Amino acid sequence: MGVFVFLPLVLPLSAWPIARLAEQHLHPRAATLLLTAVAAVLAVCSTLCLALLMVVGTAQLPGNPLPDAWSDPEVREALPYDEVAGKVAIPALFCVLIACARTAWRHHRVRRRAGQALAWLPSRSVAVLPDETPYAYALPGGHRDRIVVTTGILAGLNAPERRALFAHERAHLTGRHHRFLLAVQLAARANPFLRPLRTAVIYTAERWADEDAAAAIGSRRTVARAIGKTALVSRGAPVATLAGFATAGPVPRRVAALLGPAPAARVWPSVFTTVGLAAWGAAAGTTVSALSSANSAITLYFVLHAATPM
């Protein structure tokens, strides 16, 4: 395996430039898809390498269930760094698995409790709660997605702004944005170096919904005004979240983006631009991470298979 087994653990650093530039120069939909894909692949690769190192480390522990031949000197020579890194990888991998399991369970629990809380309401796509506390959110539910708003937030908006609010939340449901957010949240739990991508996707998913809402109602300014007023009236109010996503992205930046021209719908930027170079750099880092993981996995398989008595 050699030093290549460690590359997927640090290669997420290659995606940091695109995490910031994608917010500014790519269409929000393209940025969300790109950053989520990069984060997911890098997280899987780094977790796989931790698992490979754990196998090597476990082979050195007394009383392990692995064949005795796996800890022979010849195997240790073929798999370097097993003395320290392999043993450190054992608690590291358990921490990653526990953190990811907790995040997934929290996401499931919030969705389930929110669905149970709305069970007494009529089965409609929009649920209006008689609550003076101003908040609104989209609740994915498989066959029955719902938009949840309170009378408190509706009272602070006029009719066009209400349509903008509903269009924004409906765009979250149509685009299945909760899946992208959950994916990057799990990726950030798997490798802390991926946290900038999680932050970027939280913002780009909101911008994606903003742009879809502007296209649906035909007024970017109305959506910007609705976002600003919603942020003002709901300041300090509790927000129902999925998988711990407690922010809706920097509101001033979202409003400023809506007051400007619509972003170009180009999926992949030109290589002759800064964002293009960053995108290709992230793609290269992701590719190298995948190849390093595959190389390490294949090497470990053949070495341990040869060391296993028939």
LINRA-V299734 format. One record per backbone hydrogen bond with DSSP energy under -0.5 kcal/mol. CO is the residue of the C=O (numbers start at 0). NH is the residue of the N-H. E is the energy in kcal/mol with one decimal. If there is no record, write none. Layout:
co & nh & e
CO & NH & E
CO & NH & E
//
This chain:
co & nh & e
0 & 3 & -0.8
1 & 4 & -1.2
2 & 5 & -1.6
2 & 6 & -0.6
3 & 6 & -0.7
3 & 7 & -0.6
5 & 8 & -1.2
5 & 9 & -0.7
6 & 9 & -1.5
6 & 10 & -2.3
9 & 12 & -1.9
10 & 13 & -2.2
11 & 14 & -1.5
12 & 15 & -1.2
14 & 18 & -1.5
15 & 19 & -1.1
16 & 20 & -2.2
17 & 21 & -2.5
18 & 22 & -0.5
19 & 23 & -0.8
20 & 23 & -0.5
20 & 24 & -2.4
21 & 25 & -1.6
26 & 30 & -2.9
27 & 31 & -2.4
28 & 32 & -2.3
29 & 33 & -2.7
30 & 34 & -2.6
31 & 35 & -2.1
32 & 36 & -2.2
33 & 37 & -2.5
34 & 38 & -2.5
35 & 39 & -2.6
36 & 40 & -2.3
37 & 41 & -2.4
38 & 42 & -2.2
39 & 43 & -2.3
40 & 44 & -2.5
41 & 45 & -2.3
42 & 46 & -2.2
43 & 47 & -2.4
44 & 48 & -2.2
45 & 49 & -1.9
46 & 50 & -2.1
47 & 51 & -2.4
48 & 52 & -2.5
49 & 53 & -2.1
50 & 54 & -2.0
51 & 55 & -1.8
52 & 56 & -2.6
53 & 57 & -3.3
54 & 58 & -1.6
56 & 59 & -1.3
57 & 60 & -1.4
60 & 63 & -1.3
66 & 69 & -1.6
67 & 70 & -1.7
68 & 71 & -1.4
71 & 75 & -2.1
72 & 76 & -2.2
73 & 77 & -1.7
74 & 78 & -1.5
77 & 79 & -0.5
78 & 81 & -0.6
80 & 84 & -0.6
80 & 85 & -1.2
83 & 87 & -2.4
84 & 88 & -2.1
85 & 89 & -0.5
86 & 89 & -0.7
86 & 90 & -0.7
87 & 91 & -1.6
88 & 92 & -2.6
89 & 93 & -1.8
90 & 94 & -2.3
91 & 95 & -2.0
92 & 96 & -2.6
93 & 97 & -2.5
94 & 98 & -2.5
95 & 99 & -2.5
96 & 100 & -2.3
97 & 101 & -2.5
98 & 102 & -2.0
99 & 103 & -2.5
100 & 104 & -2.4
101 & 105 & -2.5
102 & 106 & -2.2
103 & 107 & -2.2
104 & 108 & -2.8
105 & 109 & -2.5
106 & 110 & -1.9
107 & 111 & -2.4
108 & 112 & -2.8
109 & 113 & -2.6
110 & 114 & -2.2
111 & 115 & -2.3
112 & 116 & -2.3
113 & 117 & -1.1
115 & 118 & -1.1
117 & 120 & -1.6
121 & 123 & -2.0
124 & 146 & -2.7
125 & 127 & -0.6
126 & 128 & -0.6
126 & 148 & -2.5
128 & 130 & -2.3
128 & 150 & -2.2
130 & 151 & -2.2
132 & 134 & -0.6
134 & 149 & -1.1
136 & 147 & -2.9
137 & 139 & -0.6
138 & 145 & -2.3
140 & 142 & -1.1
140 & 143 & -1.1
145 & 138 & -3.3
145 & 147 & -0.5
146 & 126 & -3.5
146 & 148 & -0.5
147 & 136 & -2.4
148 & 128 & -2.9
149 & 153 & -1.8
150 & 154 & -1.7
151 & 155 & -0.5
152 & 155 & -0.7
153 & 156 & -1.3
157 & 161 & -2.2
158 & 162 & -2.1
159 & 163 & -1.9
160 & 164 & -2.3
161 & 165 & -2.7
162 & 166 & -2.5
163 & 167 & -2.2
164 & 168 & -2.3
165 & 169 & -2.5
166 & 170 & -1.9
167 & 171 & -1.5
168 & 172 & -1.5
169 & 173 & -2.7
170 & 174 & -2.5
171 & 176 & -2.1
172 & 175 & -0.8
175 & 178 & -1.5
175 & 179 & -0.8
176 & 180 & -2.3
177 & 181 & -2.2
178 & 182 & -2.3
179 & 183 & -2.3
180 & 184 & -1.9
181 & 185 & -2.5
182 & 186 & -2.2
183 & 187 & -2.3
184 & 188 & -1.5
185 & 189 & -2.0
186 & 190 & -2.1
190 & 193 & -2.4
191 & 194 & -1.7
193 & 197 & -1.6
194 & 198 & -2.4
195 & 199 & -2.0
196 & 200 & -2.4
197 & 201 & -2.1
198 & 202 & -1.5
199 & 203 & -2.9
200 & 204 & -2.5
201 & 205 & -1.2
202 & 206 & -2.3
203 & 207 & -2.4
204 & 208 & -2.0
205 & 209 & -2.3
206 & 210 & -2.6
207 & 211 & -2.2
208 & 212 & -2.4
209 & 213 & -2.4
210 & 214 & -2.2
211 & 215 & -1.9
212 & 216 & -2.2
213 & 217 & -1.6
213 & 218 & -0.7
218 & 222 & -1.4
219 & 223 & -2.4
220 & 224 & -2.6
221 & 225 & -2.4
222 & 226 & -2.5
223 & 227 & -2.3
224 & 228 & -2.5
225 & 229 & -2.5
226 & 230 & -2.3
227 & 231 & -1.7
228 & 232 & -2.7
229 & 233 & -1.9
231 & 234 & -0.8
233 & 236 & -2.3
241 & 244 & -1.3
243 & 245 & -1.2
248 & 250 & -0.5
249 & 253 & -1.9
250 & 254 & -2.7
251 & 255 & -2.4
252 & 256 & -2.1
253 & 257 & -1.9
254 & 258 & -1.7
255 & 259 & -0.6
256 & 259 & -0.7
265 & 26 & -0.6
269 & 272 & -1.3
272 & 276 & -2.4
273 & 277 & -2.2
274 & 278 & -2.4
275 & 279 & -2.5
276 & 280 & -2.3
277 & 281 & -2.4
278 & 282 & -2.4
279 & 283 & -2.5
280 & 284 & -2.5
281 & 285 & -2.4
282 & 286 & -2.3
283 & 287 & -2.8
284 & 288 & -2.2
285 & 289 & -2.3
286 & 290 & -2.6
287 & 291 & -2.7
288 & 292 & -2.3
289 & 293 & -2.4
290 & 294 & -2.7
291 & 295 & -2.5
292 & 296 & -2.6
293 & 297 & -2.5
294 & 298 & -2.4
295 & 299 & -2.6
296 & 300 & -2.2
297 & 301 & -2.3
298 & 302 & -2.4
299 & 303 & -2.6
300 & 304 & -2.3
301 & 305 & -2.1
302 & 306 & -1.5
303 & 307 & -1.0
//
